[in-house]
Each structure stands twice: as structure tokens, then as C-alpha cells.
Amino acid sequence: MQADESKLRIDKWLWAARFFKTRALASEAVKGGKVEINGQKPKPSKTMQIGDTLRITQVHRKVEIKLLVLSDRRGSAEQALGLYELVKEELLQRKPTGDMALVGYRERGAGRPTKRDRRKIDSLDYS
């Protein structure tokens, strides 16, 4: 599971650790500034060493990890968890506010008239 060298490209490791589905996606994330290594924004070819700290921003979460094992082979999810130590994780899912709790709720009289309201309107005599 461990690479032959003591250094490995960041895009290969991110793919092997299952943070991204493909190496191309990992490379794009690094180019786009979504990955920091030891507080700096690297290029995809930047080599990593054991003990480096990474901050990864994904659509649904922000993660800070410490690198434990270098590997360029993508294994199972259980093997991927052994490559790093999770320092901090922040989920980016929006929590519903009080007014969003009842999405379908509308104040009475606001918006389109109900079927009952339309019948009342139709029954009015306009002569």
C-alpha cells in the first residue's frame, strides 16, 4: 500500500484517499484553490510528505487532515481511512431556518385564490 518513494504528488494521493472520484477532478480542485497543504495553495504536481496538513474544501464539507501514509493505489474506503487522520470536519449543508420549516405554507390570502375563493368570486353578481 505504501509508495516506493517518500514523496508523492498531491493529486495522486487525493485520488487514492478517495476525496475525489478521478485524478482529473483532484487535479482541478488543486488548481482551483480548493486544497491547501501546510497553509499554502499548491500545484497538482506538488509532492507531499508524511506529517503534512491538508485542508480540503468540497461541495458538502471542509476537512482538515494530517497525512499518515503515502499511497498511489486506490483501495477500499476502509484502506483510504488509514491514509490520514481527521483533525477537523465542517459540514456545509444548510440548516433550515424557521421560515423554511414549512416550505409549502403560505399566509391565508397570499398568492393565488383557492378553489373555494374562486367559487365565491364566480358567485358574485356584477350587474
DSSP file (Angstrom, degrees, kcal/mol; ACC not computed):
  #  RESIDUE AA STRUCTURE BP1 BP2  ACC     N-H-->O    O-->H-N    N-H-->O    O-->H-N    TCO  KAPPA ALPHA  PHI   PSI    X-CA   Y-CA   Z-CA
    1    1 A M              0   0    0      0, 0.0    72,-0.4     0, 0.0     2,-0.3   0.000 360.0 360.0 360.0 -25.8    0.0    0.0    0.0
    2    2 A Q        -     0   0    0     69,-0.1    69,-0.2    70,-0.1    67,-0.0  -0.634 360.0-117.1 -87.4 140.8    2.9    2.4    0.6
    3    3 A A        -     0   0    0     67,-1.4    67,-0.1    -2,-0.3    -1,-0.1  -0.281  20.6-118.3 -70.8 160.4    4.6    4.0   -2.4
    4    4 A D  S    S+     0   0    0      2,-0.0     2,-0.1     3,-0.0    -1,-0.1   0.852  94.6  61.2 -68.5 -34.5    8.2    3.3   -3.2
    5    5 A E  S    S-     0   0    0      2,-0.2    -2,-0.1     1,-0.1    65,-0.1  -0.428  81.4-128.2 -92.3 166.6    9.2    6.9   -2.7
    6    6 A S  S    S+     0   0    0     -2,-0.1    44,-0.4    43,-0.0     2,-0.3   0.436  95.2  55.8 -90.1   0.1    9.0    9.1    0.4
    7    7 A K        -     0   0    0     42,-0.1     2,-0.3    63,-0.0    -2,-0.2  -0.962  63.5-178.1-131.6 150.0    7.2   11.8   -1.7
    8    8 A L  E     -A   48   0A   0     40,-1.1    40,-2.8    -2,-0.3    64,-0.0  -0.997  35.2 -97.0-148.1 145.4    4.0   11.6   -3.8
    9    9 A R  E  >  -A   47   0A   0     -2,-0.3     4,-1.9    38,-0.2    38,-0.2  -0.331  31.1-130.3 -61.8 142.8    2.1   14.0   -6.0
   10   10 A I  H  > S+     0   0    0     36,-2.1     4,-2.5    34,-0.3     5,-0.2   0.865 105.0  53.8 -66.2 -37.2   -0.9   15.6   -4.2
   11   11 A D  H  > S+     0   0    0     33,-1.4     4,-1.6     1,-0.2    -1,-0.2   0.881 108.9  49.1 -68.0 -35.8   -3.4   14.8   -6.9
   12   12 A K  H  > S+     0   0    0     32,-0.3     4,-2.4     2,-0.2    -1,-0.2   0.915 112.7  47.6 -65.8 -42.8   -2.5   11.1   -6.9
   13   13 A W  H  X S+     0   0    0     -4,-1.9     4,-2.6     2,-0.2    -2,-0.2   0.913 108.7  53.1 -67.4 -42.0   -2.8   11.0   -3.1
   14   14 A L  H  <>S+     0   0    0     -4,-2.5     5,-2.3     1,-0.2     6,-0.9   0.878 112.3  46.4 -60.5 -37.5   -6.2   12.8   -3.1
   15   15 A W  H ><5S+     0   0    0     -4,-1.6     3,-1.4    -5,-0.2    -1,-0.2   0.924 113.0  48.3 -68.6 -45.0   -7.5   10.3   -5.6
   16   16 A A  H 3<5S+     0   0    0     -4,-2.4    59,-0.7     1,-0.3    -2,-0.2   0.830 108.9  53.9 -65.6 -32.2   -6.1    7.3   -3.7
   17   17 A A  T 3<5S-     0   0    0     -4,-2.6    -1,-0.3    -5,-0.2    -2,-0.2   0.386 114.6-119.3 -84.8   4.6   -7.5    8.6   -0.4
   18   18 A R  T < 5S+     0   0    0     -3,-1.4    -3,-0.2     2,-0.2    -2,-0.1   0.777  76.9 126.8  65.4  31.6  -11.0    8.8   -2.1
   19   19 A F  S   <S+     0   0    0     -5,-2.3     2,-0.3     1,-0.2    -4,-0.2   0.746  79.9  28.3 -82.3 -25.7  -11.5   12.5   -1.7
   20   20 A F  S    S-     0   0    0     -6,-0.9    -2,-0.2    -5,-0.1    -1,-0.2  -0.978  74.8-133.1-135.7 148.4  -12.2   12.7   -5.4
   21   21 A K  S    S+     0   0    0     -2,-0.3     2,-0.3    -3,-0.1    -1,-0.1   0.853  90.3  23.3 -70.0 -36.0  -13.6   10.2   -7.9
   22   22 A T  S  > S-     0   0    0      1,-0.1     4,-1.7    -4,-0.0     5,-0.1  -0.882  74.5-121.7-129.0 161.3  -10.9   10.7  -10.5
   23   23 A R  H  > S+     0   0    0     -2,-0.3     4,-2.4     1,-0.2     5,-0.1   0.828 113.7  58.6 -69.9 -30.5   -7.4   12.1  -10.6
   24   24 A A  H  > S+     0   0    0      2,-0.2     4,-2.4     1,-0.2    -1,-0.2   0.901 105.6  48.8 -64.8 -40.5   -8.5   14.7  -13.1
   25   25 A L  H  > S+     0   0    0      2,-0.2     4,-2.2     1,-0.2    -2,-0.2   0.895 111.1  50.5 -65.4 -39.2  -11.1   16.0  -10.6
   26   26 A A  H  X S+     0   0    0     -4,-1.7     4,-2.0     2,-0.2    -2,-0.2   0.912 110.7  49.2 -63.4 -42.1   -8.4   16.0   -7.8
   27   27 A S  H  X S+     0   0    0     -4,-2.4     4,-2.5     1,-0.2    -2,-0.2   0.903 110.5  50.1 -64.5 -41.9   -6.1   18.0  -10.1
   28   28 A E  H  X S+     0   0    0     -4,-2.4     4,-2.3     1,-0.2    -1,-0.2   0.886 109.2  52.1 -64.1 -39.1   -8.9   20.5  -11.0
   29   29 A A  H  <>S+     0   0    0     -4,-2.2     5,-2.7     2,-0.2     6,-0.5   0.899 110.9  47.2 -64.4 -40.2   -9.6   21.0   -7.3
   30   30 A V  H ><5S+     0   0    0     -4,-2.0     3,-1.3     1,-0.2     5,-0.3   0.925 113.2  48.2 -66.8 -43.9   -6.0   21.7   -6.5
   31   31 A K  H 3<5S+     0   0    0     -4,-2.5    -2,-0.2     1,-0.3    -1,-0.2   0.865 109.1  55.2 -62.4 -36.2   -5.7   24.1   -9.5
   32   32 A G  T 3<5S-     0   0    0     -4,-2.3    -1,-0.3    -5,-0.2    -2,-0.2   0.431 118.2-110.0 -80.3   1.3   -8.9   25.9   -8.3
   33   33 A G  T < 5S+     0   0    0     -3,-1.3    -3,-0.2    -4,-0.2    -2,-0.1   0.684  81.9 125.9  81.8  17.8   -7.5   26.5   -4.8
   34   34 A K      < +     0   0    0     -5,-2.7    23,-2.8    -6,-0.2     2,-0.4   0.507  65.1  59.5 -85.8  -4.7   -9.8   24.0   -3.0
   35   35 A V  E     -B   56   0B   0     -6,-0.5     2,-0.4    -5,-0.3    21,-0.2  -0.988  62.2-172.1-128.6 131.5   -6.8   22.3   -1.4
   36   36 A E  E     -B   55   0B   0     19,-2.5    19,-2.3    -2,-0.4     2,-0.5  -0.964   6.9-160.5-119.5 140.3   -4.2   23.7    0.9
   37   37 A I  E >  S-BC  54  40B   0      3,-3.0     3,-1.6    -2,-0.4    17,-0.2  -0.974  79.9 -18.9-121.9 118.2   -1.1   21.9    2.0
   38   38 A N  T 3  S-     0   0    0     15,-3.3    -1,-0.1    -2,-0.5    16,-0.1   0.854 129.2 -52.1  52.8  39.6    0.6   23.3    5.2
   39   39 A G  T 3  S+     0   0    0     14,-0.3     2,-0.3     1,-0.2    -1,-0.3   0.463 119.0 102.8  83.0   1.9   -1.3   26.6    4.6
   40   40 A Q  B <  S-C   37   0B   0     -3,-1.6    -3,-3.0     0, 0.0    -1,-0.2  -0.889  72.7-123.1-119.3 150.1   -0.2   27.1    1.0
   41   41 A K        -     0   0    0     -2,-0.3    -5,-0.2    -5,-0.2     2,-0.0  -0.811  40.0-164.3 -91.8 109.5   -2.1   26.6   -2.2
   42   42 A P        -     0   0    0      0, 0.0    -9,-0.2     0, 0.0    -7,-0.1  -0.223  20.3-109.0 -88.6 175.9    0.0   24.1   -4.3
   43   43 A K    >   -     0   0    0      1,-0.1     3,-1.9    -2,-0.0   -33,-0.3  -0.633  40.7-104.1 -91.6 161.4    0.1   23.0   -7.9
   44   44 A P  T 3  S+     0   0    0      0, 0.0   -33,-1.4     0, 0.0   -34,-0.3   0.763 121.1  57.1 -60.3 -24.0   -1.2   19.4   -8.7
   45   45 A S  T 3  S+     0   0    0    -36,-0.2   -18,-0.0   -35,-0.1     2,-0.0   0.474  76.9 125.5 -87.0  -0.6    2.4   18.3   -9.1
   46   46 A K    <   -     0   0    0     -3,-1.9   -36,-2.1   -37,-0.1     2,-0.3  -0.334  60.1-129.1 -58.6 133.3    3.4   19.4   -5.6
   47   47 A T  E     -A    9   0A   0    -38,-0.2     2,-0.3   -37,-0.1   -38,-0.2  -0.663  19.8-149.4 -88.9 143.8    4.9   16.5   -3.6
   48   48 A M  E     -A    8   0A   0    -40,-2.8   -40,-1.1    -2,-0.3     2,-0.3  -0.739   5.7-156.8-109.4 157.7    3.6   15.6   -0.2
   49   49 A Q    >   -     0   0    0     -2,-0.3     3,-1.9   -42,-0.2    18,-0.2  -0.913  36.2 -85.0-128.8 158.5    5.4   14.1    2.8
   50   50 A I  T 3  S+     0   0    0    -44,-0.4    18,-0.2    -2,-0.3     3,-0.1  -0.411 115.5  33.4 -61.6 134.4    4.2   12.2    5.8
   51   51 A G  T 3  S+     0   0    0     16,-2.0    -1,-0.2     1,-0.3    17,-0.1   0.263  83.9 138.3 100.6  -9.8    3.0   14.6    8.5
   52   52 A D    <   -     0   0    0     -3,-1.9    15,-2.9    14,-0.1     2,-0.5  -0.328  49.0-132.2 -65.6 150.4    1.8   17.3    6.1
   53   53 A T  E     - D   0  66B   0     13,-0.2   -15,-3.3    -3,-0.1     2,-0.4  -0.914  22.8-166.8-107.0 130.9   -1.5   19.0    7.0
   54   54 A L  E     -BD  37  65B   0     11,-2.5    11,-2.6    -2,-0.5     2,-0.5  -0.924  13.9-160.6-119.2 142.5   -4.1   19.4    4.3
   55   55 A R  E     -BD  36  64B   0    -19,-2.3   -19,-2.5    -2,-0.4     2,-0.5  -0.989  16.2-172.0-117.9 120.2   -7.3   21.5    4.1
   56   56 A I  E     -BD  35  63B   0      7,-2.8     7,-2.8    -2,-0.5     2,-0.6  -0.954   8.9-160.7-118.2 125.6   -9.8   20.2    1.5
   57   57 A T  E     + D   0  62B   0    -23,-2.8     5,-0.2    -2,-0.5     2,-0.2  -0.926  18.3 171.1-107.6 117.8  -12.9   22.1    0.6
   58   58 A Q        -     0   0    0      3,-3.2     3,-0.2    -2,-0.6    34,-0.0  -0.663  48.5 -96.3-115.3 175.2  -15.6   20.1   -1.2
   59   59 A V  S    S+     0   0    0     -2,-0.2     3,-0.1     1,-0.2    -1,-0.0   0.890 122.4  29.4 -59.3 -41.4  -19.1   21.0   -2.1
   60   60 A H  S    S+     0   0    0      1,-0.1    32,-2.7    31,-0.1    33,-0.4   0.509 126.6  12.2-101.7  -6.5  -20.6   19.4    1.0
   61   61 A R  E     - E   0  91B   0     30,-0.3    -3,-3.2    -3,-0.2     2,-0.4  -0.996  53.1-132.3-162.8 162.9  -17.8   19.8    3.6
   62   62 A K  E     -DE  57  90B   0     28,-2.6    28,-3.0    -2,-0.3     2,-0.4  -0.993  31.4-170.4-119.8 132.4  -14.5   21.3    4.6
   63   63 A V  E     -DE  56  89B   0     -7,-2.8    -7,-2.8    -2,-0.4     2,-0.5  -0.965  17.2-163.5-128.7 138.7  -11.9   18.9    6.0
   64   64 A E  E     +DE  55  88B   0     24,-3.2    23,-2.6    -2,-0.4    24,-2.0  -0.992  25.8 171.3-118.3 125.5   -8.6   19.3    7.8
   65   65 A I  E     -DE  54  86B   0    -11,-2.6   -11,-2.5    -2,-0.5     2,-0.5  -0.879  31.2-134.2-132.8 161.2   -6.4   16.2    7.9
   66   66 A K  E     -DE  53  85B   0     19,-2.4    19,-2.5    -2,-0.3     2,-0.3  -0.976  31.3-121.2-116.1 129.7   -2.9   15.1    8.8
   67   67 A L  E     + E   0  84B   0    -15,-2.9   -16,-2.0    -2,-0.5    17,-0.2  -0.535  38.1 164.2 -74.4 125.6   -1.2   12.8    6.3
   68   68 A L        +     0   0    0     15,-2.5     2,-0.4    -2,-0.3    16,-0.2   0.763  63.1  23.0-108.2 -39.8   -0.1    9.4    7.8
   69   69 A V        -     0   0    0     14,-2.1     2,-0.5   -20,-0.1    -1,-0.3  -0.992  65.6-137.1-136.0 137.6    0.6    7.2    4.8
   70   70 A L        +     0   0    0     -2,-0.4   -67,-1.4   -67,-0.1     2,-0.3  -0.818  35.3 159.8 -91.4 130.3    1.7    7.9    1.2
   71   71 A S        -     0   0    0     -2,-0.5   -55,-0.2   -69,-0.2   -69,-0.1  -0.974  32.6-172.4-151.7 136.4   -0.1    5.7   -1.3
   72   72 A D        +     0   0    0     -2,-0.3     2,-0.5   -71,-0.2   -70,-0.1   0.254  67.7  92.3-108.4  10.5   -0.7    6.0   -5.0
   73   73 A R  S    S-     0   0    0    -72,-0.4     2,-0.7   -57,-0.0   -70,-0.0  -0.909  72.3-136.1-107.5 129.7   -3.1    3.0   -5.1
   74   74 A R        +     0   0    0     -2,-0.5   -57,-0.1   -57,-0.1     2,-0.1  -0.741  36.8 163.7 -86.4 118.0   -6.8    3.4   -4.7
   75   75 A G        -     0   0    0    -59,-0.7    -1,-0.0    -2,-0.7   -57,-0.0  -0.208  41.9 -47.3-113.5-154.8   -8.2    0.8   -2.4
   76   76 A S     >  -     0   0    0     -2,-0.1     4,-2.1     1,-0.1    -1,-0.3  -0.199  57.0-102.7 -74.1 170.9  -11.3    0.3   -0.4
   77   77 A A  H  > S+     0   0    0      1,-0.2     4,-1.8     2,-0.2     5,-0.1   0.863 123.1  54.6 -63.8 -35.9  -12.9    3.0    1.7
   78   78 A E  H  > S+     0   0    0      1,-0.2     4,-0.7     2,-0.2    -1,-0.2   0.895 109.1  47.4 -65.3 -39.4  -11.5    1.3    4.9
   79   79 A Q  H >4 S+     0   0    0      1,-0.2     3,-0.7     2,-0.2     4,-0.3   0.882 108.8  55.3 -67.7 -37.5   -8.0    1.4    3.4
   80   80 A A  H >< S+     0   0    0     -4,-2.1     3,-1.5     1,-0.2     4,-0.4   0.868 100.6  58.8 -64.2 -36.6   -8.4    5.1    2.5
   81   81 A L  H >< S+     0   0    0     -4,-1.8     3,-0.7     1,-0.3    -1,-0.2   0.772  99.4  59.6 -63.9 -24.8   -9.3    6.0    6.1
   82   82 A G  T << S+     0   0    0     -4,-0.7    -1,-0.3    -3,-0.7    -2,-0.2   0.566  90.7  70.5 -79.0  -8.6   -5.9    4.6    7.2
   83   83 A L  T <  S+     0   0    0     -3,-1.5   -15,-2.5    -4,-0.3   -14,-2.1   0.704 107.3  20.5 -80.9 -19.3   -4.1    7.1    5.0
   84   84 A Y  E <   -E   67   0B   0     -3,-0.7     2,-0.5    -4,-0.4   -17,-0.2  -0.934  66.8-125.5-146.4 164.5   -4.9   10.1    7.1
   85   85 A E  E     -E   66   0B   0    -19,-2.5   -19,-2.4    -2,-0.3     2,-0.5  -0.973  30.3-127.6-114.7 126.6   -6.0   11.3   10.5
   86   86 A L  E     +E   65   0B   0     -2,-0.5   -21,-0.2   -21,-0.2     3,-0.1  -0.625  31.7 171.3 -76.7 119.2   -9.1   13.6   10.6
   87   87 A V  E     -     0   0B   0    -23,-2.6     2,-0.3    -2,-0.5   -22,-0.2   0.867  66.9  -5.9 -92.0 -48.5   -8.3   16.7   12.5
   88   88 A K  E     -E   64   0B   0    -24,-2.0   -24,-3.2     2,-0.0     2,-0.4  -0.993  57.1-169.8-152.1 141.2  -11.4   18.8   11.8
   89   89 A E  E     -E   63   0B   0     -2,-0.3     2,-0.5   -26,-0.2   -26,-0.2  -0.997   1.3-173.4-136.4 132.2  -14.6   18.4    9.7
   90   90 A E  E     -E   62   0B   0    -28,-3.0   -28,-2.6    -2,-0.4     2,-0.3  -0.976  17.4-143.0-126.5 117.4  -17.2   21.0    9.0
   91   91 A L  E     -E   61   0B   0     -2,-0.5   -30,-0.3   -30,-0.2   -31,-0.1  -0.585   3.4-156.6 -79.4 140.6  -20.3   20.0    7.0
   92   92 A L        +     0   0    0    -32,-2.7     2,-0.3    -2,-0.3   -31,-0.2   0.139  46.4 129.7-105.5  18.7  -21.6   22.7    4.7
   93   93 A Q        -     0   0    0    -33,-0.4     2,-0.2     1,-0.1    -2,-0.1  -0.581  62.7-117.0 -76.1 133.6  -25.2   21.6    4.5
   94   94 A R        -     0   0    0     -2,-0.3    -1,-0.1     1,-0.0    -2,-0.1  -0.497  21.7-137.4 -72.1 134.2  -27.6   24.5    5.1
   95   95 A K        -     0   0    0     -2,-0.2     2,-0.1     1,-0.1    -1,-0.0  -0.756  29.2-106.6 -88.9 138.2  -29.8   24.1    8.1
   96   96 A P        -     0   0    0      0, 0.0     2,-0.1     0, 0.0    -1,-0.1  -0.397  31.9-137.0 -67.9 137.9  -33.4   25.1    7.6
   97   97 A T    >>  -     0   0    0     -2,-0.1     3,-0.7     1,-0.1     4,-0.7  -0.320  30.9 -95.4 -83.6 174.5  -34.4   28.4    9.1
   98   98 A G  G >4 S+     0   0    0      1,-0.3     3,-0.7     2,-0.2     4,-0.4   0.872 125.6  48.6 -60.5 -39.2  -37.7   28.9   11.0
   99   99 A D  G 34 S+     0   0    0      1,-0.2    -1,-0.3     2,-0.1     3,-0.2   0.677 109.4  53.9 -77.2 -15.1  -39.5   30.3    7.9
  100  100 A M  G <4 S+     0   0    0     -3,-0.7     3,-0.4     1,-0.2    -1,-0.2   0.547  84.4  87.7 -90.3  -8.3  -38.2   27.4    5.8
  101  101 A A  S << S+     0   0    0     -4,-0.7     2,-0.9    -3,-0.7     3,-0.2   0.900  94.0  39.4 -61.2 -42.6  -39.6   24.7    8.1
  102  102 A L  S >  S+     0   0    0     -4,-0.4     3,-1.3     1,-0.2    -1,-0.3  -0.764  73.6 175.4-107.0  85.6  -42.9   24.7    6.4
  103  103 A V  T 3  S+     0   0    0     -2,-0.9    -1,-0.2    -3,-0.4    -2,-0.1   0.872  78.1  45.4 -62.4 -39.8  -42.0   25.0    2.8
  104  104 A G  T 3  S+     0   0    0     -3,-0.2    -1,-0.3    -4,-0.1     2,-0.2   0.485  88.8 112.3 -83.9  -1.3  -45.5   24.6    1.4
  105  105 A Y    <   +     0   0    0     -3,-1.3     2,-0.3     0, 0.0    -3,-0.1  -0.508  40.1 176.2 -78.6 138.6  -47.0   27.0    3.9
  106  106 A R        -     0   0    0     -2,-0.2     3,-0.1     4,-0.0    -2,-0.0  -0.998  36.0-101.9-140.0 140.4  -48.4   30.3    2.7
  107  107 A E    >   -     0   0    0     -2,-0.3     3,-2.1     1,-0.1     2,-0.1  -0.277  50.7 -93.3 -58.8 144.0  -50.3   33.0    4.7
  108  108 A R  T 3  S+     0   0    0      1,-0.3    -1,-0.1     3,-0.0     3,-0.1  -0.405 113.0  18.9 -62.8 129.9  -54.0   33.0    4.1
  109  109 A G  T 3  S+     0   0    0      1,-0.3     2,-0.4     3,-0.2    -1,-0.3   0.286  97.3 117.0  92.0 -10.1  -54.9   35.4    1.3
  110  110 A A  S <  S-     0   0    0     -3,-2.1    -1,-0.3     2,-0.0     2,-0.1  -0.744  71.2  -3.3 -92.1 138.9  -51.4   35.5   -0.1
  111  111 A G  S    S+     0   0    0     -2,-0.4    -5,-0.0    -3,-0.1    -3,-0.0  -0.461 113.2   1.0  85.7-156.5  -50.9   34.2   -3.6
  112  112 A R  S    S-     0   0    0     -2,-0.1    -3,-0.2     1,-0.1     2,-0.1  -0.287  80.4-102.8 -68.6 150.8  -53.4   32.6   -5.9
  113  113 A P        -     0   0    0      0, 0.0    -1,-0.1     0, 0.0     2,-0.0  -0.440  36.6-118.7 -71.6 149.7  -57.0   32.2   -4.8
  114  114 A T     >  -     0   0    0     -2,-0.1     4,-2.5     1,-0.1     5,-0.2  -0.244  30.8 -98.8 -78.1 173.5  -58.1   28.7   -3.6
  115  115 A K  H  > S+     0   0    0      1,-0.2     4,-2.1     2,-0.2     5,-0.2   0.901 127.2  51.3 -60.2 -40.8  -60.8   26.7   -5.3
  116  116 A R  H  > S+     0   0    0      1,-0.2     4,-1.9     2,-0.2    -1,-0.2   0.912 109.1  50.3 -63.0 -43.0  -63.2   27.9   -2.6
  117  117 A D  H  > S+     0   0    0      1,-0.2     4,-2.2     2,-0.2    -2,-0.2   0.901 108.9  52.2 -62.8 -40.9  -62.2   31.5   -3.1
  118  118 A R  H  X S+     0   0    0     -4,-2.5     4,-2.6     1,-0.2    -1,-0.2   0.892 107.4  52.1 -63.7 -39.2  -62.8   31.2   -6.9
  119  119 A R  H  X S+     0   0    0     -4,-2.1     4,-1.7     1,-0.2    -1,-0.2   0.899 109.2  49.9 -63.3 -39.7  -66.3   29.8   -6.4
  120  120 A K  H  X S+     0   0    0     -4,-1.9     4,-0.6     2,-0.2    -2,-0.2   0.905 111.3  49.0 -64.7 -40.1  -67.1   32.8   -4.1
  121  121 A I  H >< S+     0   0    0     -4,-2.2     3,-0.9     1,-0.2    -2,-0.2   0.917 111.1  49.7 -64.8 -43.2  -65.8   35.2   -6.8
  122  122 A D  H 3< S+     0   0    0     -4,-2.6    -1,-0.2     1,-0.2    -2,-0.2   0.815 106.3  56.8 -65.5 -30.7  -67.8   33.5   -9.5
  123  123 A S  H 3< S+     0   0    0     -4,-1.7    -1,-0.2    -5,-0.2    -2,-0.2   0.632  83.3 105.7 -78.7 -12.3  -71.0   33.6   -7.4
  124  124 A L  S << S-     0   0    0     -3,-0.9     2,-0.6    -4,-0.6    -3,-0.0  -0.427  71.6-130.9 -68.0 140.9  -70.8   37.4   -7.0
  125  125 A D        -     0   0    0     -2,-0.1    -2,-0.1     1,-0.1    -1,-0.1  -0.845  21.0-174.0 -96.9 121.2  -73.3   39.3   -9.1
  126  126 A Y              0   0    0     -2,-0.6    -1,-0.1     1,-0.2    -2,-0.0   0.195 360.0 360.0-100.2  15.7  -71.7   42.1  -11.1
  127  127 A S              0   0    0      0, 0.0    -1,-0.2     0, 0.0    -2,-0.0   0.490 360.0 360.0 -87.8 360.0  -74.8   43.6  -12.6
